[in-house]
């Protein structure tokens, strides 16, 4: 499938897993160790072997640390067990920083992925019957985005039009066609036999025996307001200017084999983006401020 790589810099800049980590004092480059430890969700995805090879060719040894869910890579990075992680968008990072009083920061953009609605019972959104139940991820950042997808699909109505901070309490039940049940992100796919449809994060789509083309609705990654949902490499704030990390980001963004792997992993649905780090940092600060205000 042709690559969907495109540079959305101008448009986007205008917009206002579980394993045991070995005991160690601190990870890689911060301590002068030649190995850079990177936390990911989905180490088997095809971009990662290509990234390891490209990094090695540039003289950088990396170790991919695989997590089964989204809850652990940020704490591991904060505690110094990782040097970088790459699994999340800006909204998710902002929510973590505020709740954990942490200062992780983006050091580079990777892709933006449309969030899809899947069903094994219905072939289209229009076929979903009134009163049915739809499962969505329960972490705050993806929950709000999932609600916006459902609203765009005509399945629910959100009070005040919805935002990146919408919750199930903001659903106008009387005006909505379906009921919504939040579940842990890795469980929405396995819930499909019991619900009409489910919003499934891209990391779990193929594991559930689905393909990205099976989505019956999704959001638009080209929307200028999509900047907070751009996926990123994150580091600790005191390592934000680490030249090795910046080089790794450059390799990830420009290496043809890495980009081909990303395209394969998302079945062509991911859109690669190169956003200036200053714009990523500004977006993070804005979302963090809004998150604190919501609290």
N, C-alpha and C positions, 0 to 999 in steps of 0.2 A: 504494500500500500504506500502511495507517495507520502513523504513527510509532511506534516502539518506545521512545520517550524515557521514562525513568523515573529517579527519584532514588533511588539505592541508598546514600545517605550513611550512614544509621544502620547498615545491615547490614554495609557494607564497612568502616566505621570500627571496627567491633567485632573485625574479623579481626586476632589477634596481628599510491649510486645513482650512475651515474657521469658527471659533467660536469666541465669545467675551470672553476675559479672565477677570476674576474678578480683580478689582484694588487691588494691593497688593505691598508691598515694595520690597519683595524678596521671592523666593520660599524656600521651605522645609528645607533640611538638612543644607544648608549654614547658616541658621539663628537659628539652633538648634531645629527647628520644627521636629516632628517625622515623618511627612508625606513627602515622596519624590514624587514630581510632574514630570511626564514623558510625554513628547509630542510624540504622535504617529499619523500615518495616517492609519486608519482602526482599530479602537478600538474593533470592533465586531469580528475581526479575532480570531480563537480559541486558539491561544497561549496566549492571554492576560488574560483571566480568570484563566488559569492554572498558569501563572506567578504571578498574584495577590495572589493566594492561596499559592504558594510556598514561596513567599516573606513573607507573613503573618506568615507562619509556622516558618520562620527564625527570626521572631520578627520585620520585617520591613513592615511598612504600606506604600503603594504606591497609588497615584492617577493618573490615566491615563487621559490625556487631549487630546481629539480627534480633529484633523484638517482635513478639507476636501481636502486640496491641499498641495503641498510641499513648498509653498512660505513662510509660517508663523512660523513653529516650530523653525527655527534658530533665527529669530529676537526675538521671545518670550524667548528663552534660553539666548540670549545675554542680554536682558533687565532684567533678573532675575525673570521672571514669571514662569519659569520652572527650575528644577534641572538637568534634563537630557532630551535628545530626542533620539528616535530610529526610523528612517525612511529612512536614506540616506546612500549612499556610499561615499567613500573618495573623489572622483572627485567632487561630488556635494558640499561637505563640503569645499573643497579647493576653489571652485569658489565663494562660499558665503564669506569665510573669506577674500579673496582678494578684492572682490567688496565692502564689508561692513567694511573693515579694522577691522575685528573681530579676536578673538583668540580662537574660539571653538576648542576642541581637542578630538580625539577618546580615549575612556577609555575601549573599548572592542569590539570584533568582534561578529557578529551574523551569518549571512548567505550570500551567494552570489547567485543571482538569474539570470538565463539566460534571456535575453531580447528577446521577441518573436515578430514575424510578423504574423498578423492574417488577414483573409479575409472571407467575406461572399459571394464572387463572384467566387473565384477560390479555387480549392482544392490543388493546388501545385504551387510552385514558377514558375515552367516551363510553366504553363498555362497562366500566366499573359501576356497580350498582350503589344506589344511595343507602347509607347506613353501614357500608362495609368498613373494615379497619385497615389502615395503612401504617406500617412500622417505619420509624425513622431513627437515626443515630441519636443517642442521648447526651453526648458531650455538647456543651452550650454553643460552641461555634458552628459545628456541623448541624446541630438541631435547628438553629435559626435559618441557616441556608436551606436545609431540607424543607422547612415550612414555606420559604419563598418559592421553591420549586413547585410544591403542591398548590400554592396559590396561583402561580402562573399557569398551571395545568387545569385550573378551574375546579379543583377538588376541595379547597377550603377557602375561607375568607379570613384575613387577619385584620384586627382592629387597627386603625390609623395606617393601613397600607402595608405594615410590616417593616422590619429593619434587621440588621445583623444581630440584634439583641432580642428578637422575638422569641417567645416561649409558647408552650401549649396553652398557657393561660390567656394568650392574646388571640386565640382562635375564636371567631364568632361562630359558635356552634349552630345557631339557628340558620345561619346563611351558608353553612358548609355542607358538602355532600357526603363526606366520610368522617370517620373517627380516626384519631391519631394516637399511636402508642409508641413512646420512646423506648428504645432498647440499646444496650451496649453495642457499639459500632460493628463489632465482629459477629454479632448475633442477628442483625437484620436480615442477612441473606438466608440463614437457616430458619428464619421465621416464615419464609414464603409459603410453605404448605398450609400455614394457619391464618394467613392474612390475604387480603385482596392484592396488595402490592407492598413494596418496601423500597425506601431510599437506601442504596448500598454504596458505600465508599469504594472507590476504584480498586483499592488494595485487596478487597474481598470478593470482587465480581467473579473472576475466573476460578477462584477456589471453590465457588459455589456451583461450578459447572455452567456458568452463564457466559455470554460474550457481551462486549460493550454495545454491539449493534442491537441487543435485545431490549435496550432501554425504551420505554414507551413515553418518557418525557425526560427532559434535562434542562439545565440552565445554560446561559450563553456566555462562554469564556471571553468573547470579544467585547463585552459590555465595558465601557470605560470605568464603571463603578466596580469592576471586578478586582482591582488591585489588592484589596485585603485578602483575596482568596488565591493569590499567587503563591506557589510553593517555593520554599527557600532552603538554603543551607543556613544553619544557625550555629553561633559560637558564643562563648562567654564574652561579655562586654570588654574585658581587659585583653582579649585576644582578637578583637575585631579587625585590627590592622595587620594581622599575621600574614606575611607575604606568601607563605606556603599555602595557607587556606585560600587566599585570593587566586593563586595559581591553580589550585584544584577546581575552584569554581569556573575559571576560564576554560580548563580542560573539559569539564562537564558540559559547558555551554557550546563549545566549538568542535569537539571531536566528533567526526562523522559516525564512527561506530557506536559511540554513546548515544548520539541522537537517534540512530537507527534502532538501538535497543529500546529507547524510550517510546519510539513510535510503535514498535512491536508490542511492548508491554501494555500500552493503552489502546491497541488496535486502531491507532491513528486518531484517537479522540483527544489526546493531550496536545496542548499548544505551547511550544517552547518560547520563552520570553527572556529578554536581557534587559532587566530594569536597573537603572543606576542605584547603587547601594544607598545613596542619600535619600532617594525616593522611597525605598523600602523602609528605611529607618523612620522617615517622616510618617509614613502610613502606620507603622507600628506604634509610634508615639501617640498618634491621633486615636487609634483604636483603644490603646491602653487608657487614655484619658476618658474616652467614652465609657469604657468598661468600669472604671472607678466611679464615674457619675451614676451609672446604673446601679452600683452597689449601695 
